[in-house]
Amino acid sequence: MKSLGVLAASVHVLDPADRIPVVLLTGEPVTDPAVAEQITNPRCWEGGQPPSRDAAPDKPSARKAKPA
C-alpha cells in the first residue's frame, strides 16, 4: 500500500477499526487515510504538511465503510 506521508514526530491515534489507542513512532509511513486524517498537526509530518485528501486511495476508510 502506498504511503500517504511519513511521521516527523510520534503521535497517538485511535485504530480506525478497533477504536483502541495506538502510538505511531517518528519515521513510520502512514498508509491508512483514516489514521492520516487524525494527525492534523503539520509538525507531525515530514515536510510540515499533512497529506492532502486527494492523496488518499479511492477505497473508503474502515471508519467510513458501510456495514455489509
All heavy atoms as TSV, in Angstrom:
chain	resi	resn	atom	element	x	y	z
A	1	MET	N	N	0.850	-1.181	0.000
A	1	MET	CA	C	0.000	0.000	0.000
A	1	MET	C	C	0.893	1.241	0.000
A	1	MET	O	O	1.905	1.292	0.661
A	1	MET	CB	C	-0.911	-0.039	1.232
A	1	MET	CG	C	-1.869	1.101	1.286
A	1	MET	SD	S	-3.061	0.969	2.620
A	1	MET	CE	C	-4.365	0.179	1.732
A	2	LYS	N	N	0.474	2.238	-0.719
A	2	LYS	CA	C	1.244	3.466	-0.870
A	2	LYS	C	C	1.194	4.309	0.410
A	2	LYS	O	O	0.148	4.454	1.026
A	2	LYS	CB	C	0.689	4.268	-2.038
A	2	LYS	CG	C	1.447	5.534	-2.305
A	2	LYS	CD	C	0.829	6.310	-3.434
A	2	LYS	CE	C	1.560	7.627	-3.579
A	2	LYS	NZ	N	0.880	8.537	-4.469
A	3	SER	N	N	2.341	4.862	0.767
A	3	SER	CA	C	2.420	5.731	1.940
A	3	SER	C	C	1.815	7.095	1.613
A	3	SER	O	O	2.071	7.667	0.556
A	3	SER	CB	C	3.888	5.891	2.357
A	3	SER	OG	O	3.999	6.837	3.386
A	4	LEU	N	N	1.007	7.604	2.545
A	4	LEU	CA	C	0.424	8.932	2.389
A	4	LEU	C	C	1.367	10.007	2.904
A	4	LEU	O	O	1.257	11.170	2.533
A	4	LEU	CB	C	-0.896	9.013	3.143
A	4	LEU	CG	C	-1.967	8.035	2.686
A	4	LEU	CD1	C	-3.161	8.085	3.618
A	4	LEU	CD2	C	-2.374	8.329	1.265
A	5	GLY	N	N	2.289	9.617	3.777
A	5	GLY	CA	C	3.256	10.528	4.364
A	5	GLY	C	C	4.049	9.805	5.436
A	5	GLY	O	O	3.711	8.686	5.830
A	6	VAL	N	N	5.119	10.450	5.887
A	6	VAL	CA	C	5.987	9.880	6.914
A	6	VAL	C	C	5.952	10.800	8.125
A	6	VAL	O	O	5.972	12.027	7.992
A	6	VAL	CB	C	7.430	9.721	6.379
A	6	VAL	CG1	C	8.356	9.190	7.455
A	6	VAL	CG2	C	7.446	8.800	5.164
A	7	LEU	N	N	5.906	10.205	9.302
A	7	LEU	CA	C	5.802	10.986	10.530
A	7	LEU	C	C	7.138	11.604	10.929
A	7	LEU	O	O	8.180	10.951	10.886
A	7	LEU	CB	C	5.286	10.099	11.660
A	7	LEU	CG	C	3.869	9.572	11.474
A	7	LEU	CD1	C	3.515	8.604	12.594
A	7	LEU	CD2	C	2.880	10.717	11.410
A	8	ALA	N	N	7.090	12.846	11.339
A	8	ALA	CA	C	8.262	13.559	11.841
A	8	ALA	C	C	8.245	13.588	13.367
A	8	ALA	O	O	9.175	14.093	13.986
A	8	ALA	CB	C	8.288	14.988	11.292
A	9	ALA	N	N	7.188	13.055	13.968
A	9	ALA	CA	C	7.045	13.004	15.423
A	9	ALA	C	C	6.191	11.794	15.779
A	9	ALA	O	O	5.419	11.319	14.951
A	9	ALA	CB	C	6.379	14.285	15.939
A	10	SER	N	N	6.346	11.319	16.984
A	10	SER	CA	C	5.483	10.235	17.463
A	10	SER	C	C	4.102	10.802	17.757
A	10	SER	O	O	3.981	11.930	18.242
A	10	SER	CB	C	6.068	9.600	18.724
A	10	SER	OG	O	7.289	8.977	18.420
A	11	VAL	N	N	3.067	10.032	17.452
A	11	VAL	CA	C	1.691	10.500	17.646
A	11	VAL	C	C	0.840	9.406	18.267
A	11	VAL	O	O	1.145	8.224	18.151
A	11	VAL	CB	C	1.043	10.953	16.314
A	11	VAL	CG1	C	1.769	12.141	15.725
A	11	VAL	CG2	C	0.997	9.812	15.317
A	12	HIS	N	N	-0.221	9.826	18.922
A	12	HIS	CA	C	-1.220	8.921	19.488
A	12	HIS	C	C	-2.481	9.075	18.647
A	12	HIS	O	O	-2.971	10.186	18.453
A	12	HIS	CB	C	-1.536	9.299	20.941
A	12	HIS	CG	C	-0.377	9.154	21.853
A	12	HIS	ND1	N	-0.275	8.134	22.758
A	12	HIS	CD2	C	0.753	9.891	22.001
A	12	HIS	CE1	C	0.851	8.254	23.435
A	12	HIS	NE2	N	1.493	9.305	22.987
A	13	VAL	N	N	-2.999	7.955	18.144
A	13	VAL	CA	C	-4.229	7.953	17.349
A	13	VAL	C	C	-5.103	6.789	17.812
A	13	VAL	O	O	-4.679	5.966	18.623
A	13	VAL	CB	C	-3.936	7.815	15.837
A	13	VAL	CG1	C	-3.162	9.009	15.309
A	13	VAL	CG2	C	-3.199	6.528	15.530
A	14	LEU	N	N	-6.306	6.725	17.280
A	14	LEU	CA	C	-7.189	5.580	17.541
A	14	LEU	C	C	-7.182	4.686	16.309
A	14	LEU	O	O	-7.306	5.161	15.176
A	14	LEU	CB	C	-8.610	6.035	17.826
A	14	LEU	CG	C	-8.831	6.773	19.136
A	14	LEU	CD1	C	-10.289	7.222	19.241
A	14	LEU	CD2	C	-8.466	5.905	20.312
A	15	ASP	N	N	-7.030	3.390	16.536
A	15	ASP	CA	C	-7.121	2.428	15.446
A	15	ASP	C	C	-8.499	2.580	14.818
A	15	ASP	O	O	-9.511	2.554	15.523
A	15	ASP	CB	C	-6.924	1.009	15.973
A	15	ASP	CG	C	-7.051	-0.025	14.893
A	15	ASP	OD1	O	-8.199	-0.441	14.632
A	15	ASP	OD2	O	-6.021	-0.405	14.319
A	16	PRO	N	N	-8.586	2.773	13.501
A	16	PRO	CA	C	-9.881	3.029	12.870
A	16	PRO	C	C	-10.879	1.876	12.995
A	16	PRO	O	O	-12.070	2.115	13.074
A	16	PRO	CB	C	-9.540	3.269	11.401
A	16	PRO	CG	C	-8.082	3.453	11.337
A	16	PRO	CD	C	-7.480	2.863	12.559
A	17	ALA	N	N	-10.408	0.657	13.013
A	17	ALA	CA	C	-11.320	-0.488	13.076
A	17	ALA	C	C	-11.695	-0.849	14.506
A	17	ALA	O	O	-12.860	-1.060	14.822
A	17	ALA	CB	C	-10.695	-1.696	12.382
A	18	ASP	N	N	-10.692	-0.912	15.390
A	18	ASP	CA	C	-10.926	-1.366	16.761
A	18	ASP	C	C	-11.170	-0.239	17.756
A	18	ASP	O	O	-11.585	-0.489	18.887
A	18	ASP	CB	C	-9.728	-2.195	17.249
A	18	ASP	CG	C	-9.522	-3.443	16.411
A	18	ASP	OD1	O	-10.524	-3.974	15.899
A	18	ASP	OD2	O	-8.370	-3.876	16.265
A	19	ARG	N	N	-10.874	1.002	17.351
A	19	ARG	CA	C	-11.047	2.194	18.210
A	19	ARG	C	C	-10.256	2.085	19.511
A	19	ARG	O	O	-10.721	2.505	20.571
A	19	ARG	CB	C	-12.529	2.451	18.506
A	19	ARG	CG	C	-13.410	2.597	17.277
A	19	ARG	CD	C	-12.972	3.603	16.275
A	19	ARG	NE	N	-13.069	4.965	16.792
A	19	ARG	CZ	C	-12.531	6.004	16.192
A	19	ARG	NH1	N	-11.856	5.855	15.080
A	19	ARG	NH2	N	-12.656	7.192	16.695
A	20	ILE	N	N	-9.060	1.503	19.437
A	20	ILE	CA	C	-8.168	1.434	20.594
A	20	ILE	C	C	-6.994	2.370	20.342
A	20	ILE	O	O	-6.603	2.602	19.194
A	20	ILE	CB	C	-7.674	-0.005	20.870
A	20	ILE	CG1	C	-6.944	-0.572	19.664
A	20	ILE	CG2	C	-8.825	-0.902	21.275
A	20	ILE	CD1	C	-6.272	-1.905	19.914
A	21	PRO	N	N	-6.407	2.943	21.407
A	21	PRO	CA	C	-5.272	3.846	21.232
A	21	PRO	C	C	-4.051	3.118	20.660
A	21	PRO	O	O	-3.758	1.984	21.034
A	21	PRO	CB	C	-4.980	4.340	22.650
A	21	PRO	CG	C	-6.228	4.074	23.423
A	21	PRO	CD	C	-6.858	2.874	22.795
A	22	VAL	N	N	-3.375	3.810	19.745
A	22	VAL	CA	C	-2.175	3.287	19.103
A	22	VAL	C	C	-1.136	4.408	19.085
A	22	VAL	O	O	-1.491	5.569	18.871
A	22	VAL	CB	C	-2.475	2.843	17.651
A	22	VAL	CG1	C	-1.225	2.360	16.944
A	22	VAL	CG2	C	-3.549	1.780	17.624
A	23	VAL	N	N	0.126	4.062	19.299
A	23	VAL	CA	C	1.212	5.033	19.191
A	23	VAL	C	C	1.990	4.729	17.921
A	23	VAL	O	O	2.439	3.605	17.709
A	23	VAL	CB	C	2.158	4.969	20.417
A	23	VAL	CG1	C	3.319	5.935	20.241
A	23	VAL	CG2	C	1.394	5.272	21.696
A	24	LEU	N	N	2.113	5.734	17.056
A	24	LEU	CA	C	2.926	5.622	15.846
A	24	LEU	C	C	4.200	6.411	16.091
A	24	LEU	O	O	4.160	7.531	16.599
A	24	LEU	CB	C	2.176	6.181	14.642
A	24	LEU	CG	C	0.825	5.527	14.340
A	24	LEU	CD1	C	0.136	6.234	13.182
A	24	LEU	CD2	C	1.009	4.055	14.037
A	25	LEU	N	N	5.331	5.845	15.717
A	25	LEU	CA	C	6.623	6.437	16.026
A	25	LEU	C	C	7.178	7.267	14.875
A	25	LEU	O	O	6.825	7.076	13.710
A	25	LEU	CB	C	7.610	5.336	16.403
A	25	LEU	CG	C	7.200	4.474	17.592
A	25	LEU	CD1	C	8.201	3.347	17.804
A	25	LEU	CD2	C	7.055	5.310	18.848
A	26	THR	N	N	8.078	8.172	15.224
A	26	THR	CA	C	8.764	9.005	14.248
A	26	THR	C	C	9.376	8.132	13.159
A	26	THR	O	O	9.970	7.101	13.447
A	26	THR	CB	C	9.887	9.806	14.949
A	26	THR	OG1	O	9.303	10.574	15.990
A	26	THR	CG2	C	10.610	10.711	13.978
A	27	GLY	N	N	9.200	8.540	11.919
A	27	GLY	CA	C	9.767	7.814	10.786
A	27	GLY	C	C	8.851	6.776	10.186
A	27	GLY	O	O	9.141	6.233	9.119
A	28	GLU	N	N	7.732	6.486	10.842
A	28	GLU	CA	C	6.802	5.484	10.305
A	28	GLU	C	C	6.005	6.075	9.144
A	28	GLU	O	O	5.505	7.193	9.234
A	28	GLU	CB	C	5.811	5.016	11.374
A	28	GLU	CG	C	6.400	4.074	12.377
A	28	GLU	CD	C	5.328	3.411	13.230
A	28	GLU	OE1	O	4.400	2.789	12.675
A	28	GLU	OE2	O	5.442	3.536	14.461
A	29	PRO	N	N	5.854	5.310	8.062
A	29	PRO	CA	C	4.966	5.752	6.989
A	29	PRO	C	C	3.513	5.495	7.387
A	29	PRO	O	O	3.209	4.508	8.047
A	29	PRO	CB	C	5.371	4.878	5.796
A	29	PRO	CG	C	6.002	3.671	6.406
A	29	PRO	CD	C	6.581	4.094	7.723
A	30	VAL	N	N	2.633	6.386	6.997
A	30	VAL	CA	C	1.202	6.236	7.271
A	30	VAL	C	C	0.529	5.869	5.956
A	30	VAL	O	O	0.651	6.604	4.969
A	30	VAL	CB	C	0.606	7.538	7.853
A	30	VAL	CG1	C	-0.892	7.408	8.057
A	30	VAL	CG2	C	1.295	7.886	9.163
A	31	THR	N	N	-0.160	4.731	5.934
A	31	THR	CA	C	-0.802	4.262	4.711
A	31	THR	C	C	-2.325	4.289	4.782
A	31	THR	O	O	-2.982	4.219	3.759
A	31	THR	CB	C	-0.352	2.820	4.384
A	31	THR	OG1	O	-0.678	1.982	5.496
A	31	THR	CG2	C	1.139	2.754	4.116
A	32	ASP	N	N	-2.883	4.396	5.967
A	32	ASP	CA	C	-4.339	4.364	6.132
A	32	ASP	C	C	-4.884	5.793	6.189
A	32	ASP	O	O	-4.534	6.564	7.080
A	32	ASP	CB	C	-4.689	3.613	7.414
A	32	ASP	CG	C	-6.177	3.374	7.580
A	32	ASP	OD1	O	-6.986	4.126	7.001
A	32	ASP	OD2	O	-6.542	2.432	8.303
A	33	PRO	N	N	-5.759	6.156	5.249
A	33	PRO	CA	C	-6.326	7.506	5.262
A	33	PRO	C	C	-7.069	7.837	6.549
A	33	PRO	O	O	-7.075	8.987	6.990
A	33	PRO	CB	C	-7.281	7.515	4.069
A	33	PRO	CG	C	-6.862	6.373	3.221
A	33	PRO	CD	C	-6.226	5.366	4.119
A	34	ALA	N	N	-7.715	6.849	7.181
A	34	ALA	CA	C	-8.447	7.099	8.430
A	34	ALA	C	C	-7.495	7.447	9.564
A	34	ALA	O	O	-7.855	8.191	10.469
A	34	ALA	CB	C	-9.294	5.883	8.794
A	35	VAL	N	N	-6.285	6.925	9.515
A	35	VAL	CA	C	-5.268	7.283	10.505
A	35	VAL	C	C	-4.699	8.655	10.168
A	35	VAL	O	O	-4.572	9.525	11.030
A	35	VAL	CB	C	-4.148	6.219	10.564
A	35	VAL	CG1	C	-2.986	6.692	11.426
A	35	VAL	CG2	C	-4.692	4.899	11.091
A	36	ALA	N	N	-4.378	8.880	8.903
A	36	ALA	CA	C	-3.783	10.152	8.474
A	36	ALA	C	C	-4.669	11.346	8.812
A	36	ALA	O	O	-4.175	12.391	9.225
A	36	ALA	CB	C	-3.482	10.117	6.986
A	37	GLU	N	N	-5.980	11.183	8.683
A	37	GLU	CA	C	-6.861	12.328	8.944
A	37	GLU	C	C	-6.927	12.684	10.434
A	37	GLU	O	O	-7.336	13.780	10.788
A	37	GLU	CB	C	-8.246	12.106	8.348
A	37	GLU	CG	C	-9.083	11.071	9.023
A	37	GLU	CD	C	-10.418	10.847	8.314
A	37	GLU	OE1	O	-10.518	11.099	7.112
A	37	GLU	OE2	O	-11.352	10.415	8.996
A	38	GLN	N	N	-6.507	11.774	11.303
A	38	GLN	CA	C	-6.463	12.069	12.739
A	38	GLN	C	C	-5.246	12.922	13.108
A	38	GLN	O	O	-5.235	13.554	14.159
A	38	GLN	CB	C	-6.397	10.772	13.548
A	38	GLN	CG	C	-7.629	9.909	13.444
A	38	GLN	CD	C	-7.476	8.669	14.279
A	38	GLN	OE1	O	-7.262	8.726	15.488
A	38	GLN	NE2	N	-7.572	7.515	13.628
A	39	ILE	N	N	-4.219	12.923	12.262
A	39	ILE	CA	C	-2.962	13.615	12.561
A	39	ILE	C	C	-2.998	14.972	11.855
A	39	ILE	O	O	-2.592	15.110	10.707
A	39	ILE	CB	C	-1.750	12.776	12.109
A	39	ILE	CG1	C	-1.856	11.363	12.678
A	39	ILE	CG2	C	-0.449	13.448	12.539
A	39	ILE	CD1	C	-0.886	10.372	12.076
A	40	THR	N	N	-3.514	15.970	12.554
A	40	THR	CA	C	-3.762	17.267	11.935
A	40	THR	C	C	-2.663	18.296	12.175
A	40	THR	O	O	-2.636	19.315	11.499
A	40	THR	CB	C	-5.095	17.849	12.446
A	40	THR	OG1	O	-5.030	17.957	13.870
A	40	THR	CG2	C	-6.257	16.939	12.058
A	41	ASN	N	N	-1.769	18.034	13.116
A	41	ASN	CA	C	-0.695	18.987	13.387
A	41	ASN	C	C	0.365	18.862	12.296
A	41	ASN	O	O	0.988	17.810	12.149
A	41	ASN	CB	C	-0.078	18.696	14.756
A	41	ASN	CG	C	0.948	19.723	15.162
A	41	ASN	OD1	O	1.580	20.365	14.333
A	41	ASN	ND2	N	1.139	19.878	16.459
A	42	PRO	N	N	0.606	19.925	11.522
A	42	PRO	CA	C	1.590	19.854	10.438
A	42	PRO	C	C	2.993	19.472	10.910
A	42	PRO	O	O	3.753	18.860	10.169
A	42	PRO	CB	C	1.592	21.255	9.839
A	42	PRO	CG	C	0.336	21.888	10.300
A	42	PRO	CD	C	-0.035	21.227	11.593
A	43	ARG	N	N	3.337	19.807	12.153
A	43	ARG	CA	C	4.675	19.486	12.660
A	43	ARG	C	C	4.877	17.983	12.856
A	43	ARG	O	O	5.997	17.535	13.036
A	43	ARG	CB	C	4.947	20.231	13.963
A	43	ARG	CG	C	5.129	21.729	13.715
A	43	ARG	CD	C	5.481	22.434	14.986
A	43	ARG	NE	N	4.225	22.795	15.647
A	43	ARG	CZ	C	4.126	23.309	16.828
A	43	ARG	NH1	N	5.202	23.517	17.561
A	43	ARG	NH2	N	2.954	23.621	17.336
A	44	CYS	N	N	3.825	17.213	12.813
A	44	CYS	CA	C	3.934	15.760	12.961
A	44	CYS	C	C	4.326	15.071	11.656
A	44	CYS	O	O	4.669	13.891	11.658
A	44	CYS	CB	C	2.617	15.179	13.461
A	44	CYS	SG	S	2.213	15.689	15.140
A	45	TRP	N	N	4.266	15.793	10.545
A	45	TRP	CA	C	4.544	15.215	9.229
A	45	TRP	C	C	5.879	15.712	8.687
A	45	TRP	O	O	6.209	16.882	8.836
A	45	TRP	CB	C	3.452	15.601	8.237
A	45	TRP	CG	C	2.123	15.019	8.566
A	45	TRP	CD1	C	1.100	15.652	9.205
A	45	TRP	CD2	C	1.676	13.699	8.298
A	45	TRP	NE1	N	0.035	14.799	9.348
A	45	TRP	CE2	C	0.361	13.590	8.788
A	45	TRP	CE3	C	2.247	12.594	7.679
A	45	TRP	CZ2	C	-0.378	12.413	8.677
A	45	TRP	CZ3	C	1.505	11.423	7.576
A	45	TRP	CH2	C	0.216	11.345	8.061
A	46	GLU	N	N	6.633	14.811	8.042
A	46	GLU	CA	C	7.844	15.247	7.344
A	46	GLU	C	C	7.421	16.243	6.272
A	46	GLU	O	O	6.425	16.043	5.591
A	46	GLU	CB	C	8.570	14.065	6.708
A	46	GLU	CG	C	9.329	13.235	7.717
A	46	GLU	CD	C	10.190	12.177	7.070
A	46	GLU	OE1	O	10.194	12.019	5.827
A	46	GLU	OE2	O	10.881	11.473	7.831
A	47	GLY	N	N	8.160	17.313	6.146
A	47	GLY	CA	C	7.805	18.359	5.192
A	47	GLY	C	C	6.847	19.378	5.771
A	47	GLY	O	O	6.535	20.362	5.120
A	48	GLY	N	N	6.349	19.133	6.989
A	48	GLY	CA	C	5.494	20.099	7.661
A	48	GLY	C	C	4.106	20.258	7.070
A	48	GLY	O	O	3.440	21.258	7.311
A	49	GLN	N	N	3.651	19.272	6.306
A	49	GLN	CA	C	2.340	19.385	5.683
A	49	GLN	C	C	1.620	18.048	5.748
A	49	GLN	O	O	2.145	17.037	5.292
A	49	GLN	CB	C	2.509	19.811	4.217
A	49	GLN	CG	C	1.223	20.102	3.509
A	49	GLN	CD	C	0.511	21.324	4.055
A	49	GLN	OE1	O	1.134	22.250	4.551
A	49	GLN	NE2	N	-0.791	21.311	3.986
A	50	PRO	N	N	0.412	18.007	6.329
A	50	PRO	CA	C	-0.366	16.756	6.312
A	50	PRO	C	C	-0.671	16.355	4.875
A	50	PRO	O	O	-0.745	17.214	3.990
A	50	PRO	CB	C	-1.654	17.117	7.046
A	50	PRO	CG	C	-1.390	18.393	7.736
A	50	PRO	CD	C	-0.289	19.078	6.994
A	51	PRO	N	N	-0.842	15.065	4.624
A	51	PRO	CA	C	-1.195	14.647	3.259
A	51	PRO	C	C	-2.544	15.218	2.862
A	51	PRO	O	O	-3.437	15.362	3.700
A	51	PRO	CB	C	-1.243	13.122	3.337
A	51	PRO	CG	C	-1.307	12.785	4.776
A	51	PRO	CD	C	-0.773	13.943	5.540
A	52	SER	N	N	-2.670	15.546	1.599
A	52	SER	CA	C	-3.956	16.069	1.127
A	52	SER	C	C	-4.953	14.928	1.037
A	52	SER	O	O	-4.579	13.770	0.889
A	52	SER	CB	C	-3.793	16.734	-0.240
A	52	SER	OG	O	-3.515	15.762	-1.220
A	53	ARG	N	N	-6.200	15.243	1.117
A	53	ARG	CA	C	-7.238	14.209	0.999
A	53	ARG	C	C	-7.227	13.602	-0.394
A	53	ARG	O	O	-7.663	12.485	-0.590
A	53	ARG	CB	C	-8.604	14.791	1.322
A	53	ARG	CG	C	-8.731	15.129	2.780
A	53	ARG	CD	C	-10.102	15.660	3.087
A	53	ARG	NE	N	-10.156	16.015	4.490
A	53	ARG	CZ	C	-11.024	15.508	5.334
A	53	ARG	NH1	N	-11.917	14.651	4.919
A	53	ARG	NH2	N	-11.010	15.863	6.592
A	54	ASP	N	N	-6.715	14.331	-1.373
A	54	ASP	CA	C	-6.637	13.825	-2.739
A	54	ASP	C	C	-5.592	12.717	-2.867
A	54	ASP	O	O	-5.668	11.905	-3.773
A	54	ASP	CB	C	-6.284	14.948	-3.719
A	54	ASP	CG	C	-7.359	16.022	-3.756
A	54	ASP	OD1	O	-8.516	15.707	-3.452
A	54	ASP	OD2	O	-7.020	17.171	-4.074
A	55	ALA	N	N	-4.617	12.670	-1.933
A	55	ALA	CA	C	-3.563	11.656	-1.979
A	55	ALA	C	C	-4.077	10.302	-1.510
A	55	ALA	O	O	-3.448	9.290	-1.733
A	55	ALA	CB	C	-2.384	12.086	-1.117
A	56	ALA	N	N	-5.226	10.281	-0.860
A	56	ALA	CA	C	-5.776	9.030	-0.326
A	56	ALA	C	C	-6.304	8.162	-1.456
A	56	ALA	O	O	-6.807	8.659	-2.460
A	56	ALA	CB	C	-6.901	9.340	0.662
A	57	PRO	N	N	-6.202	6.839	-1.298
A	57	PRO	CA	C	-6.768	5.945	-2.307
A	57	PRO	C	C	-8.283	6.083	-2.398
A	57	PRO	O	O	-8.921	6.633	-1.513
A	57	PRO	CB	C	-6.381	4.550	-1.817
A	57	PRO	CG	C	-5.676	4.700	-0.535
A	57	PRO	CD	C	-5.570	6.157	-0.219
A	58	ASP	N	N	-8.874	5.558	-3.458
A	58	ASP	CA	C	-10.305	5.697	-3.694
A	58	ASP	C	C	-11.174	4.839	-2.787
A	58	ASP	O	O	-12.341	5.093	-2.629
A	58	ASP	CB	C	-10.636	5.356	-5.148
A	58	ASP	CG	C	-10.097	6.408	-6.093
A	58	ASP	OD1	O	-9.913	7.553	-5.656
A	58	ASP	OD2	O	-9.855	6.077	-7.267
A	59	LYS	N	N	-10.602	3.791	-2.171
A	59	LYS	CA	C	-11.431	2.930	-1.329
A	59	LYS	C	C	-11.802	3.654	-0.034
A	59	LYS	O	O	-11.039	4.461	0.474
A	59	LYS	CB	C	-10.716	1.618	-1.024
A	59	LYS	CG	C	-9.626	1.733	-0.010
A	59	LYS	CD	C	-9.111	0.359	0.365
A	59	LYS	CE	C	-8.325	0.507	1.645
A	59	LYS	NZ	N	-7.998	-0.687	2.293
A	60	PRO	N	N	-12.976	3.397	0.510
A	60	PRO	CA	C	-13.385	4.054	1.755
A	60	PRO	C	C	-12.546	3.559	2.928
A	60	PRO	O	O	-12.072	2.432	2.932
A	60	PRO	CB	C	-14.845	3.650	1.919
A	60	PRO	CG	C	-15.006	2.422	1.096
A	60	PRO	CD	C	-13.984	2.493	-0.008
A	61	SER	N	N	-12.353	4.416	3.906
A	61	SER	CA	C	-11.611	4.005	5.095
A	61	SER	C	C	-12.462	3.049	5.923
A	61	SER	O	O	-13.670	2.958	5.747
A	61	SER	CB	C	-11.245	5.239	5.933
A	61	SER	OG	O	-12.407	5.796	6.493
A	62	ALA	N	N	-11.807	2.349	6.834
A	62	ALA	CA	C	-12.521	1.386	7.678
A	62	ALA	C	C	-13.591	2.086	8.500
A	62	ALA	O	O	-14.658	1.548	8.751
A	62	ALA	CB	C	-11.531	0.669	8.586
A	63	ARG	N	N	-13.307	3.301	8.926
A	63	ARG	CA	C	-14.253	4.032	9.755
A	63	ARG	C	C	-15.476	4.485	8.960
A	63	ARG	O	O	-16.570	4.562	9.479
A	63	ARG	CB	C	-13.563	5.240	10.364
A	63	ARG	CG	C	-14.416	5.958	11.367
A	63	ARG	CD	C	-13.635	6.904	12.208
A	63	ARG	NE	N	-12.751	7.714	11.424
A	63	ARG	CZ	C	-12.816	9.018	11.343
A	63	ARG	NH1	N	-13.702	9.683	12.022
A	63	ARG	NH2	N	-11.964	9.700	10.619
A	64	LYS	N	N	-15.293	4.775	7.683
A	64	LYS	CA	C	-16.388	5.275	6.888
A	64	LYS	C	C	-17.067	4.202	6.053
A	64	LYS	O	O	-18.034	4.466	5.376
A	64	LYS	CB	C	-15.881	6.383	5.957
A	64	LYS	CG	C	-15.404	7.607	6.721
A	64	LYS	CD	C	-14.917	8.657	5.767
A	64	LYS	CE	C	-14.389	9.863	6.517
A	64	LYS	NZ	N	-13.855	10.873	5.638
A	65	ALA	N	N	-16.538	2.991	6.081
A	65	ALA	CA	C	-17.101	1.905	5.284
A	65	ALA	C	C	-18.499	1.564	5.775
A	65	ALA	O	O	-18.779	1.561	6.965
A	65	ALA	CB	C	-16.210	0.682	5.338
A	66	LYS	N	N	-19.380	1.266	4.848
A	66	LYS	CA	C	-20.739	0.876	5.214
A	66	LYS	C	C	-20.734	-0.584	5.641
A	66	LYS	O	O	-20.041	-1.397	5.044
A	66	LYS	CB	C	-21.657	1.074	4.020
A	66	LYS	CG	C	-21.830	2.518	3.643
A	66	LYS	CD	C	-22.755	2.663	2.471
A	66	LYS	CE	C	-22.873	4.124	2.089
A	66	LYS	NZ	N	-23.705	4.312	0.907
A	67	PRO	N	N	-21.505	-0.932	6.657
A	67	PRO	CA	C	-21.559	-2.342	7.077
A	67	PRO	C	C	-22.163	-3.205	5.981
A	67	PRO	O	O	-23.018	-2.767	5.224
A	67	PRO	CB	C	-22.446	-2.325	8.319
A	67	PRO	CG	C	-23.068	-0.979	8.391
A	67	PRO	CD	C	-22.333	-0.066	7.467
A	68	ALA	N	N	-21.716	-4.446	5.939
A	68	ALA	CA	C	-22.192	-5.378	4.894
A	68	ALA	C	C	-23.535	-5.967	5.246
A	68	ALA	O	O	-23.977	-6.007	6.319
A	68	ALA	CB	C	-21.185	-6.496	4.720
